[in-house]
């Protein structure tokens, strides 16, 4: 069984795009103002996923119609901060290069009952949520996101198959569909942690720890544990020079996370490793545990 849905409206524009290659937010603001940007797509949202500070936006950007956030899960606090600061809706979306871009989008007039969704599948595409054996899962169950459609890669340039015999492509992303066909992005498949037979998704742990006043950013990875399979390790970037202790953070997690999801180790670092697109490089964090 597969689940698919056509989005009611998809933001579009016939206007030209401007690309900013600088990391500095100030440069992005200047580029947006100079080009009278109406729909920004910024990595700043991904980079600030654990920040609770408001973003100051100059008045020339107040003409924005919406901002598009895609590529990684962003917590509701960050989305709310950006929406309030930009003075326009933040539209969440999900896509993959192998699907020629956007797979689903949460339109600007999104249903407020599911603000953390990445929307409904766009017209012409199908999405199926499957377990590790490629068996379809039901509504609300988390599994790998598979996608099928005319724009999905079938064969790579090196001759390797992209999709299966029925045209389905496995994205290596984990997510779920609810009973109303709204898609939710959970994590990358390789980032899933298994402890004592139970799956743990980094974002559900990070979203709790990031709310501690002494934490600026955090990232969670798994490390081999001989008894339970894996243990949860949290990397912390402190908000101030006075770092919260491990016991303080564990106490903060009580009542918010079950014991098996609470990190066994908290490691303080100066900054999280990131890609050019500002996504957290969890593989580097995992490798650092063995160095």
VENJO-V440084 format. One record per pair of residues at least 6 apart in sequence whose ideal C-beta (glycine too) atoms are under 8 Angstrom apart, sorted by sequence separation. I is the first residue (numbers start at 0). J is the second residue. D is the distance in whole Angstrom. If there is no record, write none. Layout:
i:I j:J d:D
i:I j:J d:D
//
This chain:
i:21 j:27 d:7
i:30 j:36 d:7
i:82 j:88 d:6
i:94 j:100 d:5
i:110 j:116 d:8
i:120 j:126 d:5
i:129 j:135 d:6
i:130 j:136 d:6
i:136 j:142 d:5
i:154 j:160 d:6
i:155 j:161 d:6
i:162 j:168 d:4
i:176 j:182 d:6
i:177 j:183 d:7
i:192 j:198 d:7
i:193 j:199 d:7
i:208 j:214 d:6
i:223 j:229 d:6
i:224 j:230 d:4
i:237 j:243 d:7
i:273 j:279 d:6
i:274 j:280 d:6
i:19 j:26 d:6
i:47 j:54 d:8
i:82 j:89 d:5
i:94 j:101 d:4
i:95 j:102 d:6
i:109 j:116 d:8
i:128 j:135 d:7
i:129 j:136 d:6
i:153 j:160 d:7
i:154 j:161 d:6
i:161 j:168 d:6
i:175 j:182 d:8
i:176 j:183 d:8
i:191 j:198 d:6
i:192 j:199 d:4
i:209 j:216 d:7
i:222 j:229 d:6
i:223 j:230 d:8
i:235 j:242 d:7
i:272 j:279 d:7
i:273 j:280 d:6
i:19 j:27 d:5
i:31 j:39 d:6
i:81 j:89 d:5
i:93 j:101 d:8
i:94 j:102 d:5
i:105 j:113 d:8
i:127 j:135 d:6
i:128 j:136 d:5
i:153 j:161 d:5
i:174 j:182 d:6
i:175 j:183 d:5
i:191 j:199 d:7
i:192 j:200 d:8
i:209 j:217 d:5
i:221 j:229 d:4
i:222 j:230 d:5
i:235 j:243 d:8
i:243 j:251 d:8
i:253 j:261 d:8
i:271 j:279 d:5
i:272 j:280 d:4
i:92 j:101 d:6
i:93 j:102 d:5
i:94 j:103 d:8
i:105 j:114 d:8
i:109 j:118 d:7
i:152 j:161 d:4
i:153 j:162 d:5
i:174 j:183 d:6
i:191 j:200 d:6
i:192 j:201 d:7
i:208 j:217 d:5
i:221 j:230 d:7
i:252 j:261 d:5
i:271 j:280 d:8
i:68 j:78 d:7
i:93 j:103 d:5
i:151 j:161 d:7
i:152 j:162 d:7
i:174 j:184 d:5
i:175 j:185 d:7
i:190 j:200 d:8
i:221 j:231 d:7
i:222 j:232 d:5
i:252 j:262 d:8
i:19 j:30 d:4
i:43 j:54 d:8
i:78 j:89 d:5
i:92 j:103 d:6
i:93 j:104 d:8
i:105 j:116 d:6
i:131 j:142 d:8
i:151 j:162 d:6
i:173 j:184 d:8
i:174 j:185 d:5
i:190 j:201 d:5
i:208 j:219 d:8
i:221 j:232 d:7
i:272 j:283 d:4
i:27 j:39 d:8
i:92 j:104 d:4
i:105 j:117 d:6
i:106 j:118 d:7
i:128 j:140 d:7
i:130 j:142 d:5
i:131 j:143 d:7
i:133 j:145 d:8
i:172 j:184 d:7
i:173 j:185 d:4
i:205 j:217 d:5
i:219 j:231 d:6
i:220 j:232 d:5
i:249 j:261 d:6
i:272 j:284 d:7
i:17 j:30 d:6
i:68 j:81 d:8
i:78 j:91 d:7
i:91 j:104 d:8
i:92 j:105 d:7
i:104 j:117 d:7
i:105 j:118 d:3
i:128 j:141 d:7
i:129 j:142 d:5
i:130 j:143 d:8
i:153 j:166 d:7
i:172 j:185 d:8
i:173 j:186 d:5
i:205 j:218 d:7
i:219 j:232 d:7
i:235 j:248 d:8
i:249 j:262 d:8
i:271 j:284 d:8
i:17 j:31 d:8
i:27 j:41 d:6
i:90 j:104 d:7
i:91 j:105 d:5
i:103 j:117 d:5
i:104 j:118 d:4
i:105 j:119 d:8
i:128 j:142 d:5
i:129 j:143 d:5
i:172 j:186 d:8
i:173 j:187 d:7
i:186 j:200 d:5
i:205 j:219 d:5
i:219 j:233 d:5
i:220 j:234 d:7
i:248 j:262 d:8
i:66 j:81 d:6
i:90 j:105 d:6
i:103 j:118 d:4
i:104 j:119 d:7
i:128 j:143 d:7
i:147 j:162 d:7
i:151 j:166 d:7
i:172 j:187 d:6
i:173 j:188 d:6
i:185 j:200 d:5
i:186 j:201 d:6
i:204 j:219 d:5
i:218 j:233 d:7
i:219 j:234 d:8
i:233 j:248 d:8
i:27 j:43 d:7
i:66 j:82 d:8
i:90 j:106 d:7
i:103 j:119 d:6
i:128 j:144 d:6
i:129 j:145 d:5
i:152 j:168 d:7
i:171 j:187 d:6
i:172 j:188 d:7
i:186 j:202 d:6
i:217 j:233 d:6
i:218 j:234 d:5
i:17 j:34 d:4
i:90 j:107 d:5
i:103 j:120 d:5
i:104 j:121 d:6
i:127 j:144 d:8
i:128 j:145 d:7
i:151 j:168 d:5
i:171 j:188 d:5
i:185 j:202 d:7
i:201 j:218 d:7
i:217 j:234 d:6
i:248 j:265 d:5
i:73 j:91 d:7
i:91 j:109 d:8
i:102 j:120 d:6
i:103 j:121 d:6
i:126 j:144 d:6
i:127 j:145 d:4
i:147 j:165 d:7
i:148 j:166 d:8
i:171 j:189 d:7
i:173 j:191 d:6
i:201 j:219 d:4
i:217 j:235 d:5
i:17 j:36 d:7
i:24 j:43 d:6
i:66 j:85 d:6
i:88 j:107 d:4
i:90 j:109 d:8
i:102 j:121 d:7
i:126 j:145 d:7
i:127 j:146 d:8
i:147 j:166 d:5
i:201 j:220 d:7
i:216 j:235 d:8
i:217 j:236 d:7
i:245 j:264 d:8
i:88 j:108 d:8
i:101 j:121 d:6
i:126 j:146 d:5
i:127 j:147 d:8
i:147 j:167 d:5
i:216 j:236 d:4
i:245 j:265 d:5
i:66 j:87 d:6
i:68 j:89 d:6
i:88 j:109 d:8
i:125 j:146 d:7
i:146 j:167 d:7
i:147 j:168 d:7
i:214 j:235 d:6
i:215 j:236 d:5
i:44 j:66 d:8
i:63 j:85 d:6
i:65 j:87 d:5
i:66 j:88 d:8
i:67 j:89 d:8
i:68 j:90 d:7
i:69 j:91 d:7
i:102 j:124 d:6
i:124 j:146 d:6
i:125 j:147 d:5
i:145 j:167 d:5
i:146 j:168 d:5
i:199 j:221 d:7
i:214 j:236 d:7
i:215 j:237 d:6
i:14 j:37 d:7
i:45 j:68 d:8
i:48 j:71 d:7
i:63 j:86 d:7
i:64 j:87 d:6
i:65 j:88 d:5
i:66 j:89 d:5
i:67 j:90 d:5
i:68 j:91 d:5
i:69 j:92 d:4
i:103 j:126 d:7
i:124 j:147 d:7
i:125 j:148 d:6
i:145 j:168 d:7
i:214 j:237 d:7
i:215 j:238 d:4
i:36 j:60 d:7
i:39 j:63 d:7
i:44 j:68 d:5
i:48 j:72 d:8
i:63 j:87 d:4
i:65 j:89 d:7
i:66 j:90 d:7
i:67 j:91 d:8
i:68 j:92 d:7
i:69 j:93 d:6
i:70 j:94 d:8
i:91 j:115 d:8
i:93 j:117 d:4
i:102 j:126 d:7
i:124 j:148 d:4
i:145 j:169 d:5
i:146 j:170 d:6
i:213 j:237 d:6
i:214 j:238 d:6
i:12 j:37 d:7
i:32 j:57 d:7
i:37 j:62 d:7
i:38 j:63 d:7
i:41 j:66 d:7
i:45 j:70 d:6
i:48 j:73 d:5
i:49 j:74 d:7
i:51 j:76 d:6
i:60 j:85 d:7
i:61 j:86 d:5
i:65 j:90 d:5
i:67 j:92 d:6
i:69 j:94 d:6
i:91 j:116 d:7
i:92 j:117 d:6
i:93 j:118 d:7
i:123 j:148 d:5
i:145 j:170 d:7
i:208 j:233 d:6
i:213 j:238 d:5
i:242 j:267 d:5
i:12 j:38 d:6
i:37 j:63 d:6
i:38 j:64 d:6
i:40 j:66 d:7
i:45 j:71 d:5
i:48 j:74 d:6
i:54 j:80 d:7
i:91 j:117 d:5
i:92 j:118 d:6
i:98 j:124 d:7
i:123 j:149 d:6
i:124 j:150 d:8
i:143 j:169 d:6
i:144 j:170 d:5
i:212 j:238 d:7
i:213 j:239 d:7
i:32 j:59 d:4
i:35 j:62 d:7
i:36 j:63 d:7
i:37 j:64 d:5
i:38 j:65 d:6
i:39 j:66 d:5
i:40 j:67 d:4
i:41 j:68 d:8
i:50 j:77 d:7
i:53 j:80 d:6
i:54 j:81 d:6
i:91 j:118 d:6
i:123 j:150 d:7
i:124 j:151 d:8
i:143 j:170 d:7
i:173 j:200 d:7
i:192 j:219 d:8
i:194 j:221 d:8
i:204 j:231 d:6
i:208 j:235 d:7
i:10 j:38 d:6
i:28 j:56 d:7
i:31 j:59 d:8
i:32 j:60 d:6
i:38 j:66 d:7
i:39 j:67 d:7
i:40 j:68 d:8
i:42 j:70 d:8
i:45 j:73 d:7
i:49 j:77 d:7
i:52 j:80 d:7
i:56 j:84 d:5
i:143 j:171 d:7
i:144 j:172 d:5
i:192 j:220 d:7
i:193 j:221 d:7
i:205 j:233 d:8
i:213 j:241 d:7
i:28 j:57 d:6
i:31 j:60 d:5
i:38 j:67 d:6
i:40 j:69 d:7
i:44 j:73 d:6
i:48 j:77 d:5
i:51 j:80 d:7
i:55 j:84 d:7
i:56 j:85 d:6
i:143 j:172 d:7
i:144 j:173 d:7
i:192 j:221 d:4
i:204 j:233 d:7
i:213 j:242 d:7
i:214 j:243 d:7
i:231 j:260 d:7
i:233 j:262 d:4
i:24 j:54 d:8
i:47 j:77 d:6
i:50 j:80 d:7
i:53 j:83 d:7
i:54 j:84 d:4
i:56 j:86 d:7
i:143 j:173 d:6
i:144 j:174 d:5
i:190 j:220 d:7
i:191 j:221 d:8
i:194 j:224 d:7
i:213 j:243 d:4
i:231 j:261 d:7
i:232 j:262 d:6
i:235 j:265 d:6
i:237 j:267 d:6
i:53 j:84 d:5
i:54 j:85 d:7
i:142 j:173 d:7
i:231 j:262 d:4
i:232 j:263 d:7
i:233 j:264 d:7
i:235 j:266 d:7
i:236 j:267 d:8
i:28 j:60 d:7
i:69 j:101 d:8
i:141 j:173 d:6
i:142 j:174 d:8
i:195 j:227 d:5
i:196 j:228 d:7
i:199 j:231 d:6
i:211 j:243 d:6
i:227 j:259 d:8
i:231 j:263 d:6
i:232 j:264 d:5
i:233 j:265 d:5
i:234 j:266 d:5
i:235 j:267 d:5
i:236 j:268 d:6
i:44 j:77 d:6
i:47 j:80 d:8
i:141 j:174 d:7
i:142 j:175 d:7
i:194 j:227 d:5
i:195 j:228 d:7
i:230 j:263 d:5
i:231 j:264 d:8
i:233 j:266 d:7
i:234 j:267 d:8
i:235 j:268 d:7
i:236 j:269 d:7
i:44 j:78 d:8
i:141 j:175 d:5
i:194 j:228 d:6
i:213 j:247 d:8
i:214 j:248 d:8
i:230 j:264 d:7
i:232 j:266 d:7
i:234 j:268 d:5
i:236 j:270 d:6
i:140 j:175 d:6
i:193 j:228 d:5
i:194 j:229 d:5
i:236 j:271 d:6
i:78 j:114 d:7
i:133 j:169 d:8
i:139 j:175 d:6
i:193 j:229 d:6
i:194 j:230 d:7
i:44 j:81 d:6
i:78 j:115 d:8
i:138 j:175 d:8
i:139 j:176 d:8
i:192 j:229 d:5
i:194 j:231 d:7
i:211 j:248 d:6
i:234 j:271 d:7
i:138 j:176 d:6
i:139 j:177 d:6
i:144 j:182 d:8
i:75 j:114 d:6
i:136 j:175 d:8
i:138 j:177 d:6
i:139 j:178 d:7
i:192 j:231 d:6
i:75 j:115 d:6
i:127 j:167 d:7
i:129 j:169 d:8
i:138 j:178 d:4
i:144 j:184 d:8
i:208 j:248 d:7
i:211 j:251 d:5
i:74 j:115 d:8
i:65 j:107 d:5
i:102 j:144 d:8
i:222 j:264 d:8
i:64 j:107 d:8
i:208 j:251 d:7
i:219 j:262 d:7
i:102 j:146 d:6
i:141 j:185 d:6
i:207 j:251 d:8
i:208 j:252 d:7
i:44 j:89 d:7
i:143 j:188 d:6
i:207 j:252 d:6
i:128 j:174 d:7
i:128 j:175 d:6
i:69 j:117 d:8
i:98 j:146 d:5
i:128 j:176 d:6
i:207 j:255 d:5
i:207 j:256 d:6
i:98 j:148 d:7
i:100 j:150 d:8
i:126 j:176 d:7
i:234 j:284 d:6
i:95 j:146 d:7
i:99 j:150 d:4
i:98 j:150 d:6
i:99 j:151 d:8
i:204 j:256 d:6
i:232 j:284 d:8
i:98 j:151 d:5
i:203 j:256 d:8
i:218 j:271 d:5
i:10 j:64 d:8
i:97 j:151 d:6
i:98 j:152 d:8
i:208 j:262 d:8
i:216 j:270 d:8
i:10 j:65 d:6
i:97 j:152 d:4
i:216 j:271 d:6
i:126 j:182 d:6
i:204 j:260 d:6
i:232 j:288 d:6
i:10 j:67 d:7
i:117 j:174 d:8
i:141 j:198 d:7
i:203 j:260 d:7
i:204 j:261 d:8
i:204 j:262 d:7
i:141 j:200 d:7
i:120 j:180 d:7
i:199 j:259 d:7
i:116 j:177 d:8
i:119 j:180 d:6
i:199 j:260 d:5
i:218 j:279 d:5
i:220 j:281 d:5
i:119 j:181 d:6
i:120 j:182 d:7
i:197 j:259 d:6
i:118 j:181 d:7
i:119 j:182 d:7
i:218 j:281 d:6
i:222 j:285 d:7
i:97 j:161 d:6
i:113 j:177 d:7
i:118 j:182 d:6
i:195 j:259 d:6
i:220 j:284 d:5
i:221 j:285 d:7
i:116 j:181 d:4
i:117 j:182 d:5
i:194 j:259 d:5
i:220 j:285 d:5
i:113 j:179 d:8
i:116 j:182 d:6
i:117 j:183 d:7
i:194 j:260 d:8
i:218 j:284 d:6
i:222 j:288 d:5
i:116 j:183 d:5
i:117 j:184 d:5
i:113 j:181 d:5
i:115 j:183 d:7
i:220 j:288 d:8
i:98 j:168 d:7
i:113 j:183 d:8
i:97 j:168 d:6
i:110 j:181 d:7
i:98 j:170 d:8
i:95 j:168 d:8
i:97 j:170 d:7
i:95 j:170 d:5
i:105 j:181 d:8
i:95 j:172 d:7
i:93 j:172 d:8
i:103 j:182 d:5
i:10 j:90 d:6
i:102 j:182 d:8
i:201 j:281 d:7
i:93 j:174 d:8
i:93 j:182 d:6
i:93 j:184 d:5
i:190 j:281 d:5
i:9 j:101 d:8
i:189 j:281 d:8
i:189 j:282 d:8
i:10 j:104 d:7
i:187 j:281 d:8
i:9 j:104 d:6
i:10 j:106 d:7
i:6 j:103 d:7
i:9 j:106 d:7
i:10 j:107 d:6
i:6 j:104 d:6
i:8 j:106 d:5
i:7 j:106 d:6
i:8 j:107 d:8
i:6 j:106 d:6
i:8 j:108 d:7
i:6 j:118 d:6
i:7 j:119 d:8
i:9 j:121 d:6
i:72 j:184 d:5
i:6 j:119 d:5
i:71 j:184 d:8
i:72 j:185 d:7
i:5 j:119 d:7
i:6 j:120 d:7
i:72 j:186 d:7
i:4 j:119 d:4
i:5 j:120 d:7
i:6 j:121 d:5
i:4 j:120 d:5
i:5 j:121 d:7
i:6 j:122 d:7
i:3 j:120 d:5
i:5 j:122 d:4
i:2 j:120 d:8
i:3 j:124 d:7
i:3 j:125 d:4
i:2 j:125 d:8
i:3 j:126 d:6
i:1 j:125 d:5
i:2 j:126 d:6
i:1 j:126 d:7
i:2 j:127 d:7
i:1 j:127 d:4
i:2 j:128 d:7
i:0 j:127 d:7
i:74 j:202 d:8
i:72 j:202 d:5
i:74 j:206 d:5
i:1 j:135 d:7
i:76 j:210 d:8
i:0 j:135 d:5
i:74 j:209 d:7
i:2 j:138 d:8
i:1 j:145 d:8
i:1 j:147 d:7
i:49 j:205 d:7
i:51 j:210 d:8
i:49 j:209 d:4
i:48 j:209 d:8
i:49 j:214 d:7
i:50 j:215 d:7
i:49 j:215 d:7
i:50 j:216 d:8
i:49 j:216 d:5
i:48 j:216 d:8
i:49 j:217 d:6
i:2 j:176 d:5
i:4 j:180 d:4
i:3 j:180 d:7
i:2 j:180 d:6
i:70 j:276 d:7
i:71 j:278 d:6
i:70 j:278 d:7
i:46 j:273 d:7
i:45 j:276 d:7
i:46 j:277 d:4
i:45 j:277 d:5
i:45 j:278 d:6
i:42 j:276 d:5
i:43 j:277 d:8
i:42 j:277 d:4
i:42 j:278 d:8
//
